[in-house]
Structures are given as structure tokens and as C-alpha cells.
Amino acid sequence: MSMRMDLADKFRLFLNHLRIDNQEVINGRCREIIRLVNLEYWKIKSDTRNLHYLGSYGRETAIKGLSNINILVLLPYQAYQQIAARPGNVQETLLLKLRDTVKKNYPDTVVDEQKCLLVPFPDGMKIEIIPGFNPPQKSNIIYPEARGEGSWQSFNPLREIEVINEYNYKYGGKIRHLARITRAWKRQHQVPIPGMLIDTMIMMFMDEWEGNQGSFAYYGEMVRDFMEYLAGRKKEQLHWYAKGSNRRIEREEDFGAFANIAFKKTKQALLLEEQGDDHNANQIWEEIFGAVFFAPVF
């Protein structure tokens, strides 16, 4: 007598396969970076204070194989006041000084052509360091834009993380689950959609989706309906705004055609699941998400 793995268990297994498996390595490298920065700028011995993880890793929507890590390192506001009063591209000067601080332990640290402060590693990982200043009684963080003549910009990535935490709690973990599932599809098909836009659209979608309180048993329908939602975005819409910060997120290219194909394939896979045809259903799930969607047939 053969046993079938139901669709809920397939998605549980799939999400387990997507889990980042090198968090200790990532966190260890970032903690060493902030240890150096804290010694130089704060005169304290700490490998955790003034460090914030940004990007998909910070929002906990990243998947296994992540190679680009973004971190915010907070510097004393007095340092900003001193630097900002000087003439010239002081933003680049700040990045170069930070580069030299981190070079003590990571000699390959560089400010690249795009004026990003990067720490590359032999295994392909890159950590981008974004220095920031927290003005008194203000929520936005000031950070340097070193391109061109240099300027000071502000953003609020920590509020973005708070909002996704709130949404994820409200919808029983589905925000992060769907974000990771969507990233697997993006990676498999090289879909031109930024990660922040994925996370933003998932929160917008979940507010509207009638199954937003459903269990794992409805994850197939969740993927189908989200792909339909993505496919239905107007090509003329070129930007969206991030929840929590209102940061503008630009469309890179049209992703609707990719989503429409995934929508049709998901419908087909769900029909095969209903018919008990595990073999062909699994093949289609793998076409959508890649070999990382591995579901054994008993």
C-alpha cells in the first residue's frame, strides 16, 4: 500500500529546504565587522550593539543560497555633525575611513565603483556596510550617498522590519512563507522583481486574499492566487511604496508574463494533486520552483 504526501506536507518540506543554513557564518562575520566599528567609533567592546541586519536577511524573507547581506552600522551622531560641516564629498571620505577600519581584519574590503562599502569573502558572500546616524528624537536614519558630489539621505528600514513582523504575526507566518516561496520562483526563472517589492506586494495581497487565515492545506491556492495577483499588476505602474517607510520601490522590468506562466502551471499542479497524480504534480512544482521543491513519492 502506497502512501501519499499531502500538499500541506509538501509545502512544509519545501519551506524547510529553503531555510538559510549558514546563519552562524553570516552572523559571525557581521559581528566581527561591528566589533571593529564599535572599537573605532564608540570606544566599546561589543559585537552586537549598533548592528542591524537589513534587506531580505533582516526582514527574514531570504532563502538558502543568499550571497548579499546588507547591514546598518550606527555611528555616533556627533561624528555626523563633525563630518557634515566639512567641504567636499565627505560621504566618500566616511566610507573610506570605515573601509580602513574593517580592513584590519578583512583586507579585501573595498568601496566599489557604485560607492558601496563591500566586504567580499572567498565563498562568494558579500556584506554591504551602510553607515548611519540616528538624529535625536527622529525616526529616520541619515546615511551617506557618496555618488556624484555626495549627499546625505534618510530612510527608515527598521520600521519596514517592524511592519513585516506585524503582518507576519497577523497572518500566522504566511507573509514570510510566501516571500520565501516567491524568491525560489524568482531564482529559478530569473524574474526581474526586487526582493523588497516581493515583500511589499505580499503584504498588499494578504490584506485582500480571502484565505489569509487558512492553514498549510491552502498554500497551493495561496501561491496560485498570488501569481494571479502579480500577473494582474498594470505594466504602466512603475513604482510602489514600501510599507512602514513609504520608500519608493521601482519596477525593474515587466514580471507579469513570468507570473502568468506560474499561475497557469500552479493551476495545473493543483488539478493533478486533486486527481492523486503525485508524480506529474511534483514535476510541475519543480518546473515552477526548481529542484528545491523535492517531494518524495512513497
TORZALUM-367749 format. One record per residue (C-alpha): residue number from 1; x negated, y negated, z. Coordinates in Angstrom, 2 decimals. Layout:
# residues N
- NUM | X | Y | Z
...
# end
This chain:
# residues 298
- 1 | 0.00 | 0.00 | 0.00
- 2 | -1.49 | -3.31 | -1.10
- 3 | -1.31 | -6.48 | 0.97
- 4 | -0.85 | -9.96 | -0.46
- 5 | -2.41 | -13.10 | 0.90
- 6 | 0.38 | -15.64 | 1.04
- 7 | -0.14 | -19.12 | -0.34
- 8 | -0.42 | -20.72 | 3.11
- 9 | -3.37 | -18.44 | 3.94
- 10 | -4.95 | -19.12 | 0.56
- 11 | -4.98 | -22.84 | 1.29
- 12 | -6.27 | -22.25 | 4.83
- 13 | -9.15 | -20.24 | 3.36
- 14 | -9.71 | -22.83 | 0.63
- 15 | -9.97 | -25.66 | 3.15
- 16 | -12.36 | -23.58 | 5.23
- 17 | -14.59 | -23.20 | 2.16
- 18 | -14.55 | -26.99 | 1.69
- 19 | -15.80 | -27.75 | 5.20
- 20 | -19.14 | -29.55 | 5.38
- 21 | -21.69 | -27.03 | 6.65
- 22 | -24.68 | -29.31 | 7.30
- 23 | -23.30 | -31.86 | 9.75
- 24 | -26.19 | -31.27 | 12.14
- 25 | -28.68 | -32.17 | 9.41
- 26 | -26.73 | -35.28 | 8.36
- 27 | -26.19 | -36.50 | 11.90
- 28 | -29.79 | -35.78 | 12.91
- 29 | -31.18 | -37.86 | 10.06
- 30 | -28.79 | -40.74 | 10.73
- 31 | -29.58 | -40.69 | 14.44
- 32 | -33.29 | -40.92 | 13.72
- 33 | -32.63 | -43.93 | 11.49
- 34 | -30.60 | -45.74 | 14.13
- 35 | -33.18 | -44.85 | 16.79
- 36 | -35.79 | -46.74 | 14.78
- 37 | -33.43 | -49.67 | 14.18
- 38 | -32.40 | -49.87 | 17.84
- 39 | -36.03 | -49.97 | 18.95
- 40 | -36.88 | -52.72 | 16.48
- 41 | -33.81 | -54.95 | 16.80
- 42 | -32.18 | -54.16 | 20.15
- 43 | -35.26 | -53.02 | 22.13
- 44 | -33.31 | -49.99 | 23.39
- 45 | -33.90 | -46.24 | 23.18
- 46 | -30.68 | -44.84 | 21.73
- 47 | -29.93 | -42.67 | 18.73
- 48 | -26.17 | -43.23 | 18.80
- 49 | -25.43 | -46.85 | 19.69
- 50 | -24.81 | -49.32 | 16.83
- 51 | -24.30 | -46.47 | 14.33
- 52 | -21.09 | -45.99 | 12.35
- 53 | -20.52 | -43.45 | 9.59
- 54 | -18.75 | -44.93 | 6.56
- 55 | -17.48 | -43.58 | 3.26
- 56 | -15.79 | -40.20 | 2.94
- 57 | -18.05 | -38.77 | 5.66
- 58 | -16.93 | -41.44 | 8.10
- 59 | -13.28 | -41.00 | 7.12
- 60 | -13.71 | -37.20 | 7.41
- 61 | -12.39 | -36.63 | 3.90
- 62 | -15.69 | -35.40 | 2.42
- 63 | -16.27 | -31.82 | 1.31
- 64 | -19.15 | -29.36 | 1.26
- 65 | -21.94 | -30.45 | -1.06
- 66 | -21.72 | -34.13 | -0.15
- 67 | -25.03 | -35.78 | -1.03
- 68 | -24.42 | -39.50 | -0.49
- 69 | -23.97 | -40.71 | 3.08
- 70 | -23.21 | -44.33 | 3.99
- 71 | -23.94 | -45.69 | 7.43
- 72 | -23.35 | -49.07 | 9.02
- 73 | -26.08 | -50.17 | 11.43
- 74 | -25.09 | -53.08 | 13.62
- 75 | -27.75 | -55.70 | 14.31
- 76 | -27.65 | -58.49 | 16.93
- 77 | -25.54 | -61.44 | 15.84
- 78 | -28.36 | -63.75 | 16.96
- 79 | -30.51 | -62.19 | 14.22
- 80 | -27.90 | -63.20 | 11.64
- 81 | -27.82 | -66.75 | 12.95
- 82 | -31.60 | -66.99 | 12.64
- 83 | -31.77 | -65.41 | 9.18
- 84 | -28.79 | -67.28 | 7.68
- 85 | -30.39 | -70.66 | 8.42
- 86 | -33.38 | -69.93 | 6.19
- 87 | -33.59 | -70.80 | 2.46
- 88 | -33.74 | -68.28 | -0.40
- 89 | -32.44 | -64.74 | -0.75
- 90 | -32.61 | -63.94 | 2.94
- 91 | -30.32 | -60.97 | 2.34
- 92 | -33.02 | -59.17 | 0.36
- 93 | -35.59 | -60.16 | 2.97
- 94 | -33.43 | -58.49 | 5.61
- 95 | -33.16 | -55.28 | 3.58
- 96 | -36.92 | -55.20 | 3.00
- 97 | -37.61 | -55.66 | 6.70
- 98 | -35.21 | -52.85 | 7.55
- 99 | -36.86 | -50.72 | 4.88
- 100 | -40.22 | -51.18 | 6.55
- 101 | -38.72 | -50.25 | 9.93
- 102 | -37.27 | -46.99 | 8.60
- 103 | -40.40 | -46.23 | 6.55
- 104 | -42.23 | -45.44 | 9.79
- 105 | -40.56 | -42.04 | 9.78
- 106 | -39.12 | -41.87 | 6.26
- 107 | -41.84 | -43.18 | 3.89
- 108 | -39.70 | -42.80 | 0.76
- 109 | -37.19 | -45.41 | 1.96
- 110 | -36.54 | -47.93 | -0.81
- 111 | -34.46 | -50.95 | -1.81
- 112 | -33.35 | -49.89 | -5.30
- 113 | -32.53 | -51.95 | -8.39
- 114 | -28.95 | -52.42 | -7.19
- 115 | -30.33 | -53.86 | -3.92
- 116 | -29.13 | -50.88 | -1.89
- 117 | -31.25 | -49.67 | 1.02
- 118 | -31.63 | -45.93 | 0.49
- 119 | -33.34 | -43.10 | 2.33
- 120 | -33.79 | -40.15 | -0.08
- 121 | -34.55 | -36.60 | 1.04
- 122 | -36.11 | -33.63 | -0.76
- 123 | -32.82 | -31.68 | -0.67
- 124 | -31.07 | -34.36 | -2.75
- 125 | -29.31 | -36.17 | 0.08
- 126 | -29.38 | -39.96 | 0.09
- 127 | -28.44 | -42.10 | 3.06
- 128 | -27.49 | -45.69 | 2.28
- 129 | -28.07 | -48.06 | 5.17
- 130 | -25.74 | -51.07 | 5.36
- 131 | -26.85 | -53.58 | 7.99
- 132 | -24.04 | -55.54 | 9.58
- 133 | -23.35 | -58.23 | 12.13
- 134 | -20.28 | -58.37 | 14.35
- 135 | -19.32 | -62.02 | 14.99
- 136 | -17.88 | -62.74 | 18.45
- 137 | -14.07 | -62.49 | 18.61
- 138 | -13.77 | -61.43 | 14.96
- 139 | -12.87 | -58.04 | 13.50
- 140 | -14.68 | -58.30 | 10.15
- 141 | -18.33 | -57.31 | 9.86
- 142 | -20.76 | -59.56 | 7.98
- 143 | -23.15 | -57.73 | 5.65
- 144 | -25.78 | -58.82 | 3.11
- 145 | -25.20 | -58.81 | -0.64
- 146 | -28.76 | -59.07 | -1.99
- 147 | -27.99 | -59.06 | -5.71
- 148 | -28.47 | -62.30 | -7.63
- 149 | -29.33 | -65.20 | -5.37
- 150 | -27.96 | -63.36 | -2.33
- 151 | -24.82 | -63.98 | -0.31
- 152 | -23.01 | -62.90 | 2.85
- 153 | -19.88 | -60.78 | 2.53
- 154 | -17.47 | -59.40 | 5.09
- 155 | -15.49 | -56.17 | 5.38
- 156 | -13.68 | -54.07 | 7.95
- 157 | -14.47 | -50.39 | 7.28
- 158 | -13.87 | -49.40 | 10.91
- 159 | -10.23 | -50.46 | 10.62
- 160 | -9.92 | -48.35 | 7.47
- 161 | -11.07 | -45.35 | 9.51
- 162 | -8.62 | -46.18 | 12.30
- 163 | -5.75 | -46.31 | 9.80
- 164 | -6.58 | -42.95 | 8.21
- 165 | -6.82 | -41.47 | 11.72
- 166 | -3.34 | -42.80 | 12.47
- 167 | -1.91 | -41.46 | 9.20
- 168 | -3.57 | -38.09 | 9.63
- 169 | -2.07 | -37.74 | 13.12
- 170 | 1.36 | -38.88 | 11.90
- 171 | 1.43 | -36.27 | 9.14
- 172 | -0.09 | -33.34 | 11.02
- 173 | -3.52 | -33.30 | 9.36
- 174 | -2.22 | -33.38 | 5.79
- 175 | -3.97 | -36.63 | 4.85
- 176 | -7.45 | -35.19 | 5.28
- 177 | -6.47 | -31.78 | 3.95
- 178 | -5.06 | -33.23 | 0.73
- 179 | -8.03 | -35.60 | 0.43
- 180 | -10.47 | -32.68 | 0.55
- 181 | -8.37 | -30.61 | -1.84
- 182 | -8.24 | -33.54 | -4.28
- 183 | -12.01 | -34.00 | -4.06
- 184 | -12.52 | -30.36 | -5.06
- 185 | -10.38 | -31.02 | -8.16
- 186 | -12.26 | -34.26 | -8.84
- 187 | -15.61 | -32.47 | -8.63
- 188 | -14.52 | -29.56 | -10.79
- 189 | -13.26 | -31.77 | -13.63
- 190 | -15.41 | -34.90 | -13.14
- 191 | -12.30 | -37.01 | -12.64
- 192 | -13.15 | -40.75 | -12.69
- 193 | -11.45 | -41.78 | -9.47
- 194 | -13.25 | -43.32 | -6.46
- 195 | -13.03 | -41.47 | -3.15
- 196 | -11.58 | -44.49 | -1.36
- 197 | -8.83 | -44.68 | -3.97
- 198 | -8.05 | -40.98 | -3.43
- 199 | -7.64 | -41.55 | 0.30
- 200 | -5.56 | -44.71 | -0.21
- 201 | -3.21 | -43.08 | -2.71
- 202 | -2.73 | -40.04 | -0.50
- 203 | -1.53 | -42.26 | 2.34
- 204 | 0.84 | -44.06 | -0.05
- 205 | 2.08 | -40.74 | -1.42
- 206 | 2.61 | -39.18 | 2.00
- 207 | 4.85 | -42.05 | 3.09
- 208 | 7.16 | -41.18 | 0.19
- 209 | 6.86 | -37.38 | -0.01
- 210 | 9.91 | -35.58 | 1.35
- 211 | 7.81 | -32.62 | 2.52
- 212 | 5.45 | -34.68 | 4.66
- 213 | 6.41 | -32.77 | 7.83
- 214 | 6.06 | -29.34 | 6.21
- 215 | 3.65 | -26.55 | 7.12
- 216 | 0.82 | -24.87 | 5.18
- 217 | 3.51 | -22.94 | 3.33
- 218 | 4.24 | -26.12 | 1.37
- 219 | 0.66 | -27.01 | 0.42
- 220 | 1.13 | -25.76 | -3.14
- 221 | 4.11 | -28.05 | -3.57
- 222 | 2.15 | -30.85 | -1.91
- 223 | -0.65 | -30.55 | -4.48
- 224 | 1.84 | -30.31 | -7.35
- 225 | 3.75 | -33.39 | -6.24
- 226 | 0.59 | -35.42 | -5.56
- 227 | -0.79 | -34.63 | -9.02
- 228 | 2.52 | -35.75 | -10.48
- 229 | 2.26 | -38.91 | -8.38
- 230 | -1.27 | -39.62 | -9.68
- 231 | -0.23 | -38.92 | -13.27
- 232 | 2.59 | -41.43 | -12.91
- 233 | 0.38 | -44.40 | -11.99
- 234 | 0.56 | -47.04 | -14.70
- 235 | -2.56 | -47.38 | -16.84
- 236 | -2.13 | -51.15 | -16.65
- 237 | -2.70 | -51.13 | -12.89
- 238 | -6.40 | -51.77 | -12.50
- 239 | -6.75 | -52.07 | -8.73
- 240 | -5.24 | -51.17 | -5.38
- 241 | -5.83 | -52.37 | -1.82
- 242 | -7.23 | -50.23 | 0.98
- 243 | -5.00 | -49.73 | 3.98
- 244 | -6.34 | -51.36 | 7.12
- 245 | -8.73 | -53.79 | 5.48
- 246 | -6.93 | -54.87 | 2.29
- 247 | -10.21 | -54.29 | 0.48
- 248 | -9.77 | -54.26 | -3.28
- 249 | -10.44 | -50.90 | -4.97
- 250 | -10.98 | -50.94 | -8.71
- 251 | -9.86 | -48.26 | -11.15
- 252 | -12.96 | -46.84 | -12.90
- 253 | -11.24 | -45.16 | -15.85
- 254 | -7.89 | -43.54 | -16.55
- 255 | -7.36 | -40.50 | -14.34
- 256 | -3.72 | -39.92 | -15.30
- 257 | -4.44 | -37.41 | -18.06
- 258 | -6.55 | -35.29 | -15.70
- 259 | -3.81 | -35.38 | -13.08
- 260 | -1.12 | -34.44 | -15.61
- 261 | -3.05 | -31.33 | -16.63
- 262 | -3.49 | -30.38 | -12.97
- 263 | 0.22 | -30.97 | -12.34
- 264 | 1.22 | -28.58 | -15.13
- 265 | -1.29 | -25.95 | -14.02
- 266 | -0.10 | -26.21 | -10.42
- 267 | 3.49 | -25.64 | -11.55
- 268 | 2.34 | -22.56 | -13.43
- 269 | 0.38 | -21.22 | -10.46
- 270 | 3.36 | -21.70 | -8.14
- 271 | 5.62 | -19.77 | -10.52
- 272 | 3.13 | -16.88 | -10.60
- 273 | 2.97 | -16.96 | -6.79
- 274 | 6.76 | -16.60 | -6.67
- 275 | 6.51 | -13.63 | -9.04
- 276 | 3.88 | -11.97 | -6.85
- 277 | 1.23 | -12.16 | -9.58
- 278 | -1.77 | -12.90 | -7.35
- 279 | -4.41 | -12.16 | -9.97
- 280 | -3.21 | -14.68 | -12.54
- 281 | -2.15 | -17.21 | -9.89
- 282 | -5.64 | -17.15 | -8.39
- 283 | -7.19 | -17.61 | -11.81
- 284 | -5.19 | -20.78 | -12.34
- 285 | -6.00 | -22.11 | -8.85
- 286 | -9.67 | -21.56 | -9.69
- 287 | -9.21 | -23.40 | -13.00
- 288 | -7.87 | -26.36 | -11.03
- 289 | -10.30 | -26.35 | -8.12
- 290 | -13.26 | -24.23 | -9.18
- 291 | -14.68 | -21.05 | -7.66
- 292 | -14.48 | -22.64 | -4.21
- 293 | -10.80 | -21.58 | -4.30
- 294 | -11.54 | -17.95 | -3.64
- 295 | -8.62 | -15.80 | -2.58
- 296 | -9.23 | -12.05 | -2.36
- 297 | -6.61 | -9.67 | -3.74
- 298 | -6.11 | -6.65 | -1.47
# end
